[in-house]
Amino acid sequence: MGKTFAEKALARAAGQTEVTAGQIVDARPDRILSHDNTAAIYRLFKQLGVDKVQRPERLAVTLDHAVPAPTTQHAQNHAEARRFVEEQGVRHFFEVGRGICHQVLSEEALVLPGQLILGADSHTTHYGWLGAFGAGVGRSEVAALWATGELWLRVPESLKIVLNGELPFGVTAKDFCLKLIGDLGADGGLYASVEFHGDGISRLSLESRMVIPNMMAEFGAKNAYLPPDEAVFDYLAARLERRAKREQANGTAGEGAQDWPAVARQDALYPDADAHYIATHVYDASAIEPMIAKPHRVDNVAPLSAVKGTRVQQAFLGTCTNGRLEDLAAACDVLRGKHVARGTRLVVIPASSEVLQEATRRGYISVFLEAGAVIGVPGCGPCMGNHMGIPAPNEVTISSANRNFRGRMGTRESEIYLASPAVVAASAVAGYIADPRDV
């Protein structure tokens, strides 16, 4: 029988010829991710009695979850993280304002197809858009990875999701994900490798593809996978070359000129035609409509038409799910020439400094400001309830984020609805949940 992507990826990471679902392997990740939690992980690391990190060149540290620091404790965590990267010689460190870890590592081409990335963040599944195996692990596991360079993993069973056709106007990858999670439940992909196939996937823009594996963290997935194609390889080759030139110019350790298109594709993995899947689900893209996740579960999903008119006090556009240039552009298409409704506020936080810079160049930031929106520093913002948009008790937020459980944005006595960026923008203009096609 053939092998799934997960079986091939973990065999590669474990240095084995082949592995099967259910097997335990000692895997060596190509990249180990942490963010503001680096300080807490370092305290665990020191308890192991180890002084030096194994393979510091494989670490990537980004300050993004509470930036700029909203409290003294957050500032202390940032300071400890900075000391850690200096002491350990961690080259891939990204300061406050660079952006959200998953967006930044993608922009920096620090993850390539076929690689294994383990991160102290549940949305490390994000890197499946590159054809990589990305999985979130706990802080103690990351401390062990720093100390040893490897971690045992159970090879997951695989679930196949097929998307055929083209999404209708006004329907996005976010709507597809909410439809899937609503149909199969928040635990529908529990500890599974969720593989996406079909021409509906290849038709999507790269930024739309990024949404899918990111949202699969809310599906319970161990990892998610989209087969990399020429568009992915071209994206990576250009960014690998750019990063190499920048590192050489800065005098930092980096690789010299290489055949970057070949580097981008050299370890790409694809499942065999006769690979075994625990289940297969097929979706017709043309039949999907705009969807909303209602409080307080991501699988509490309904068509947008069923919740239109719900009053909202805050609209939030951003996060590692939907804070990219494409998302800002979709919101601007709705907002241009309009203004946020009285009694409602719109908070916009680009996913990275690169997104912010390009959005400024294209005039999107002016559109937001003229519409009465608030622009935040690139980072996670209010997504996990740290700052920059925490709702008041009894307020309703419509958000482009990935989670809406009670208290997620810092206030248990508030409600969060999840939607696509255009729906968030339309709702900000209307003052209630609205269909952008109407606005």
C-alpha positions as CSV (number, residue, x, y, z in Angstrom):
1,M,0.0,0.0,0.0
2,G,1.2,3.5,-0.8
3,K,2.1,6.2,1.8
4,T,0.4,9.3,2.8
5,F,2.1,12.7,3.1
6,A,2.4,12.4,6.9
7,E,4.0,8.9,6.6
8,K,6.6,10.2,4.1
9,A,7.3,13.4,6.0
10,L,7.9,11.7,9.4
11,A,9.9,8.9,7.8
12,R,12.2,11.7,6.4
13,A,12.4,13.5,9.7
14,A,13.2,10.3,11.5
15,G,15.8,9.1,9.1
16,Q,13.8,6.0,8.3
17,T,13.0,4.3,5.0
18,E,9.3,4.2,5.8
19,V,6.9,4.5,8.7
20,T,3.2,3.7,9.1
21,A,0.3,5.5,10.9
22,G,0.3,4.7,14.6
23,Q,4.1,4.2,14.8
24,I,6.2,6.2,17.3
25,V,9.3,7.9,15.8
26,D,12.1,10.1,17.1
27,A,11.8,13.0,14.7
28,R,14.3,15.8,14.1
29,P,12.6,19.0,13.0
30,D,14.0,21.3,10.4
31,R,12.7,24.3,12.3
32,I,11.7,24.9,15.9
33,L,9.4,27.8,16.6
34,S,8.6,29.9,19.6
35,H,7.4,33.4,20.2
36,D,6.7,35.5,23.4
37,N,6.6,32.2,25.3
38,T,10.4,31.8,24.6
39,A,11.1,33.2,28.1
40,A,8.9,30.6,29.8
41,I,10.4,27.8,27.7
42,Y,13.9,29.0,28.6
43,R,13.1,28.6,32.3
44,L,12.1,25.0,31.6
45,F,15.2,24.5,29.5
46,K,17.5,25.5,32.3
47,Q,15.8,23.0,34.6
48,L,17.1,20.3,32.3
49,G,20.6,21.1,33.4
50,V,21.7,21.9,29.8
51,D,23.6,25.1,29.0
52,K,23.6,25.2,25.2
53,V,20.8,24.7,22.6
54,Q,21.4,21.9,20.1
55,R,21.3,23.3,16.5
56,P,20.5,27.0,17.3
57,E,20.4,27.6,13.5
58,R,17.1,25.7,13.4
59,L,15.4,27.9,15.9
60,A,13.1,30.8,15.0
61,V,11.9,33.2,17.6
62,T,9.3,36.0,16.9
63,L,7.9,38.5,19.4
64,D,4.3,38.9,18.2
65,H,1.7,37.9,20.8
66,A,1.7,41.0,22.9
67,V,3.5,43.8,21.0
68,P,4.4,46.4,21.9
69,A,4.5,45.1,25.5
70,P,1.2,46.1,27.2
71,T,2.4,45.2,30.8
72,T,5.6,45.0,32.7
73,Q,5.4,41.2,32.7
74,H,5.2,41.1,28.9
75,A,8.1,43.5,28.7
76,Q,10.1,41.3,31.0
77,N,9.3,38.2,28.9
78,H,10.5,40.1,25.8
79,A,13.7,41.1,27.5
80,E,14.4,37.5,28.5
81,A,13.7,36.3,25.0
82,R,16.2,38.8,23.6
83,R,18.9,37.7,26.1
84,F,18.2,34.1,25.2
85,V,18.7,34.6,21.4
86,E,21.9,36.5,22.1
87,E,23.3,34.0,24.5
88,Q,22.5,31.0,22.3
89,G,23.4,32.6,18.9
90,V,19.9,32.2,17.5
91,R,20.1,33.9,14.0
92,H,16.4,33.8,13.1
93,F,15.0,36.3,15.6
94,F,12.3,38.8,14.7
95,E,11.6,41.8,16.9
96,V,8.4,43.5,18.0
97,G,6.6,44.9,14.9
98,R,7.9,42.4,12.4
99,G,4.7,40.5,12.6
100,I,3.0,37.2,13.4
101,C,5.3,34.2,13.5
102,H,3.5,32.1,10.9
103,Q,3.3,35.0,8.4
104,V,6.9,36.0,9.1
105,L,8.4,32.6,8.7
106,S,6.5,32.1,5.5
107,E,7.8,35.5,4.1
108,E,11.3,34.6,5.2
109,A,11.1,31.2,3.5
110,L,12.3,29.5,6.7
111,V,10.1,26.5,6.0
112,L,10.2,24.5,2.8
113,P,8.1,21.7,1.3
114,G,8.6,18.3,2.9
115,Q,10.1,19.7,6.1
116,L,9.1,19.2,9.7
117,I,8.4,22.3,11.8
118,L,7.4,21.9,15.5
119,G,6.3,25.1,17.3
120,A,5.1,26.2,20.7
121,D,2.0,27.6,19.0
122,S,-1.1,25.6,18.1
123,H,-1.4,27.2,14.7
124,T,1.9,25.7,13.5
125,T,-0.3,23.6,11.2
126,H,-0.2,26.8,9.1
127,Y,2.9,25.6,7.2
128,G,0.9,23.0,5.4
129,W,0.2,25.6,2.8
130,L,3.9,25.1,1.8
131,G,3.6,21.3,1.7
132,A,5.4,21.0,5.0
133,F,4.5,19.1,8.2
134,G,3.7,21.7,10.8
135,A,2.6,20.7,14.3
136,G,2.1,22.5,17.5
137,V,3.7,21.1,20.7
138,G,3.9,22.2,24.3
139,R,6.5,24.4,26.0
140,S,8.1,21.5,27.8
141,E,8.4,19.7,24.4
142,V,10.1,22.7,22.9
143,A,12.5,22.9,25.8
144,A,13.4,19.2,25.1
145,L,13.8,20.0,21.4
146,W,16.3,22.8,22.3
147,A,18.2,20.4,24.5
148,T,18.3,17.3,22.2
149,G,17.2,18.4,18.7
150,E,14.6,15.7,18.5
151,L,11.2,14.7,19.8
152,W,9.1,11.5,19.7
153,L,5.9,11.7,17.7
154,R,3.1,9.3,16.8
155,V,2.6,9.1,13.1
156,P,-1.0,10.3,12.5
157,E,-3.7,8.7,10.4
158,S,-4.7,10.7,7.4
159,L,-8.0,12.3,6.4
160,K,-8.6,13.3,2.8
161,I,-10.5,16.5,1.9
162,V,-11.2,17.1,-1.8
163,L,-12.4,20.5,-3.0
164,N,-13.6,20.6,-6.6
165,G,-14.5,23.6,-8.7
166,E,-14.3,27.3,-8.1
167,L,-15.7,29.3,-5.1
168,P,-18.5,31.7,-6.1
169,F,-18.0,35.5,-5.9
170,G,-18.0,36.6,-2.3
171,V,-17.1,33.2,-1.0
172,T,-13.6,32.6,0.4
173,A,-11.3,29.9,1.8
174,K,-12.4,30.9,5.2
175,D,-16.0,30.1,4.3
176,F,-14.8,26.7,3.1
177,C,-13.0,26.0,6.4
178,L,-16.0,27.0,8.5
179,K,-18.3,24.9,6.3
180,L,-15.9,21.9,6.8
181,I,-15.6,22.4,10.6
182,G,-19.3,23.0,10.9
183,D,-20.1,19.7,9.1
184,L,-17.6,17.5,10.8
185,G,-17.2,19.1,14.2
186,A,-14.3,20.8,16.0
187,D,-12.8,17.4,16.7
188,G,-13.4,16.0,13.2
189,G,-9.7,15.9,12.4
190,L,-8.5,15.0,15.9
191,Y,-4.8,14.1,15.7
192,A,-5.1,13.5,12.0
193,S,-3.0,14.6,9.1
194,V,-5.6,16.5,7.1
195,E,-4.7,16.4,3.3
196,F,-6.4,18.7,0.9
197,H,-6.7,17.8,-2.8
198,G,-8.7,18.8,-5.9
199,D,-8.6,21.5,-8.5
200,G,-10.5,23.8,-6.1
201,I,-7.3,24.0,-4.0
202,S,-5.0,24.7,-6.9
203,R,-7.3,27.5,-8.2
204,L,-6.9,29.4,-4.9
205,S,-4.4,32.2,-4.5
206,L,-1.4,31.5,-2.3
207,E,-2.8,33.8,0.4
208,S,-6.1,32.0,0.3
209,R,-4.3,28.7,0.6
210,M,-2.6,29.9,3.8
211,V,-6.0,30.1,5.5
212,I,-6.8,26.4,5.2
213,P,-4.1,24.7,7.2
214,N,-4.2,27.5,9.8
215,M,-7.9,26.9,10.4
216,M,-7.3,23.1,10.7
217,A,-5.9,23.7,14.2
218,E,-9.6,24.4,15.1
219,F,-10.4,21.0,13.5
220,G,-8.2,19.2,16.0
221,A,-5.7,18.3,13.3
222,K,-2.1,17.3,14.1
223,N,-1.0,18.8,10.8
224,A,-2.6,19.8,7.5
225,Y,-1.2,19.5,4.0
226,L,-1.7,21.2,0.6
227,P,0.3,19.7,-2.3
228,P,2.9,22.3,-3.3
229,D,2.8,23.4,-7.0
230,E,4.8,25.8,-9.2
231,A,3.2,28.8,-7.6
232,V,4.6,27.7,-4.2
233,F,8.0,26.9,-5.6
234,D,8.2,30.3,-7.4
235,Y,7.2,32.1,-4.2
236,L,9.8,30.3,-2.1
237,A,12.6,30.7,-4.7
238,A,12.2,34.4,-4.9
239,R,12.2,34.8,-1.1
240,L,15.1,32.5,-0.6
241,E,17.2,34.5,-3.0
242,R,16.1,37.8,-1.3
243,R,16.9,36.5,2.1
244,A,20.3,35.3,1.0
245,K,21.2,38.6,-0.5
246,R,20.1,40.5,2.6
247,E,22.1,38.2,4.9
248,Q,25.2,38.7,2.8
249,A,24.8,42.4,2.7
250,N,24.3,42.5,6.5
251,G,27.3,40.3,7.1
252,T,25.3,37.7,8.9
253,A,25.8,34.0,8.4
254,G,23.9,32.9,5.3
255,E,24.1,30.8,2.1
256,G,25.7,32.1,-1.0
257,A,24.1,32.1,-4.4
258,Q,22.3,28.8,-5.2
259,D,19.8,27.4,-7.7
260,W,16.9,28.6,-5.5
261,P,14.1,27.1,-7.6
262,A,15.8,23.7,-7.1
263,V,16.3,24.3,-3.4
264,A,12.6,25.2,-3.1
265,R,11.4,21.9,-4.5
266,Q,14.1,19.5,-3.6
267,D,12.3,17.9,-0.6
268,A,8.7,18.3,-1.7
269,L,6.6,15.2,-0.9
270,Y,3.4,14.0,-2.4
271,P,1.1,11.1,-1.2
272,D,0.9,8.0,-3.3
273,A,-2.2,7.3,-5.3
274,D,-3.0,4.2,-3.3
275,A,-2.3,5.7,0.2
276,H,-4.8,4.8,2.9
277,Y,-7.1,7.4,4.4
278,I,-9.4,6.9,7.4
279,A,-12.1,8.9,5.5
280,T,-12.5,11.0,2.4
281,H,-14.9,14.0,2.1
282,V,-15.6,15.7,-1.2
283,Y,-16.9,19.3,-1.5
284,D,-18.3,21.2,-4.5
285,A,-16.8,24.7,-4.2
286,S,-19.7,26.2,-6.2
287,A,-22.2,25.0,-3.6
288,I,-20.4,26.8,-0.7
289,E,-21.9,30.1,0.6
290,P,-20.6,32.7,3.1
291,M,-20.4,31.2,6.5
292,I,-20.3,32.4,10.1
293,A,-19.1,30.7,13.3
294,K,-21.4,31.8,16.1
295,P,-20.4,32.0,19.8
296,H,-18.9,30.1,21.6
297,R,-17.6,27.3,19.3
298,V,-15.9,27.3,16.0
299,D,-18.1,24.5,14.8
300,N,-21.3,26.4,15.8
301,V,-21.6,27.4,12.1
302,A,-24.4,28.9,10.2
303,P,-24.9,30.5,6.8
304,L,-24.3,34.3,6.8
305,S,-27.9,34.7,5.8
306,A,-29.1,33.2,9.1
307,V,-27.3,35.7,11.3
308,K,-27.5,38.9,9.3
309,G,-28.7,41.8,11.4
310,T,-26.9,40.8,14.6
311,R,-25.7,44.0,16.3
312,V,-21.9,44.3,16.6
313,Q,-19.8,46.8,18.6
314,Q,-16.4,45.8,17.3
315,A,-15.1,44.4,14.0
316,F,-11.5,43.0,14.0
317,L,-9.5,42.4,10.8
318,G,-6.2,40.6,11.2
319,T,-4.5,37.5,12.7
320,C,-2.4,34.7,11.2
321,T,-5.6,33.5,9.5
322,N,-6.8,36.6,7.7
323,G,-4.4,39.5,8.1
324,R,-2.6,39.4,4.8
325,L,-2.6,41.8,1.8
326,E,-5.4,40.0,0.0
327,D,-7.6,40.2,3.1
328,L,-6.9,44.0,3.5
329,A,-7.7,44.5,-0.2
330,A,-11.1,42.6,0.2
331,A,-12.0,44.8,3.2
332,C,-11.0,48.0,1.3
333,D,-13.3,47.0,-1.6
334,V,-16.1,47.2,0.9
335,L,-15.0,50.3,2.8
336,R,-13.9,52.6,0.0
337,G,-16.1,55.7,0.2
338,K,-17.9,54.5,3.3
339,H,-17.5,55.0,7.0
340,V,-17.7,52.7,10.1
341,A,-21.1,52.9,11.7
342,R,-21.7,55.0,14.8
343,G,-21.4,52.8,17.9
344,T,-19.1,50.3,16.1
345,R,-15.3,50.3,15.8
346,L,-13.1,48.6,13.3
347,V,-9.6,47.4,14.4
348,V,-7.2,46.5,11.6
349,I,-3.9,44.8,12.4
350,P,-1.7,43.7,9.4
351,A,-0.1,40.3,9.8
352,S,3.4,41.6,9.2
353,S,5.5,44.7,8.6
354,E,5.8,43.6,5.0
355,V,2.0,43.5,4.6
356,L,1.7,46.9,6.3
357,Q,4.3,48.4,4.0
358,E,2.7,47.1,0.8
359,A,-0.8,48.0,2.1
360,T,0.5,51.6,2.6
361,R,2.0,51.7,-0.9
362,R,-1.3,50.6,-2.4
363,G,-3.3,53.1,-0.5
364,Y,-5.2,50.6,1.6
365,I,-4.2,52.2,4.9
366,S,-5.6,55.5,3.8
367,V,-8.9,53.8,2.9
368,F,-9.0,52.3,6.4
369,L,-8.2,55.6,8.1
370,E,-10.7,57.6,6.0
371,A,-13.4,55.0,6.9
372,G,-12.6,55.6,10.6
373,A,-10.7,52.4,11.4
374,V,-7.9,52.0,13.9
375,I,-4.6,50.6,12.6
376,G,-2.5,48.4,15.0
377,V,1.1,47.3,15.1
378,P,1.7,44.1,13.1
379,G,1.2,41.2,15.5
380,C,-1.5,39.1,17.1
381,G,-3.3,42.1,18.6
382,P,-6.5,41.2,20.5
383,C,-6.8,37.7,19.1
384,M,-5.8,36.0,22.4
385,G,-7.0,38.8,24.7
386,N,-3.7,40.6,25.4
387,H,-4.5,44.1,24.2
388,M,-5.3,46.4,21.3
389,G,-9.0,45.6,21.0
390,I,-10.3,43.7,24.0
391,P,-14.1,44.0,24.1
392,A,-16.2,45.2,27.0
393,P,-18.6,42.9,28.8
394,N,-21.7,42.2,26.7
395,E,-20.2,43.5,23.5
396,V,-20.2,41.6,20.3
397,T,-17.1,41.3,18.0
398,I,-17.1,40.0,14.5
399,S,-13.6,38.8,13.7
400,S,-11.5,37.3,10.9
401,A,-9.6,35.3,13.5
402,N,-9.7,31.5,14.1
403,R,-11.1,31.1,17.6
404,N,-14.3,32.3,19.3
405,F,-14.5,30.4,22.6
406,R,-15.7,32.3,25.6
407,G,-13.0,34.7,26.9
408,R,-10.7,34.2,23.9
409,M,-10.4,38.0,23.3
410,G,-10.0,38.7,27.0
411,T,-13.6,39.1,28.2
412,R,-15.7,36.1,29.1
413,E,-18.9,38.1,29.1
414,S,-18.6,39.0,25.4
415,E,-19.4,37.2,22.1
416,I,-17.2,36.5,19.1
417,Y,-18.5,35.7,15.6
418,L,-15.9,34.5,13.0
419,A,-16.2,35.5,9.4
420,S,-14.2,36.4,6.2
421,P,-12.5,39.8,6.0
422,A,-15.1,41.2,3.6
423,V,-17.9,40.3,6.0
424,V,-16.0,41.9,8.9
425,A,-15.7,45.1,6.8
426,A,-19.3,45.1,5.7
427,S,-20.4,44.6,9.3
428,A,-18.3,47.5,10.5
429,V,-20.0,49.7,8.0
430,A,-23.5,48.5,8.7
431,G,-23.1,48.2,12.5
432,Y,-24.5,44.7,12.4
433,I,-23.5,41.5,10.7
434,A,-23.9,42.2,7.0
435,D,-23.3,40.6,3.6
436,P,-20.6,42.5,1.7
437,R,-22.4,41.7,-1.5
438,D,-25.3,43.9,-0.2
439,V,-23.1,46.7,1.1
